[in-house]
């Protein structure tokens, strides 16, 4: 079972990932990928975070799964936005 502390710490990490991804998405929107390496790194970080979230979710209780599902939706939203901007 995942501890509440481990889930809380992970959710904080997710917020940091979202912040970075949103920043890169905004920059990419304005500059048309002026800094592709940083943008690609942000995309990879979102993907890794989603994968880690799915692993953590397996050992989470019902309330934690709910929190993780809501975070997964936020991460996937920015991930989709970044992919669409990339094309």
Buried (B, 14 or more C-beta within 10 A) or exposed (E): EBEEEBBEEBBEBBEEBBEBBBEBBEBBEEEEBEEEEBBBEBBEBBBEBBEBBEEBBEEBEEEBBEBBEEBBEBBEEBBEBBEEBEE
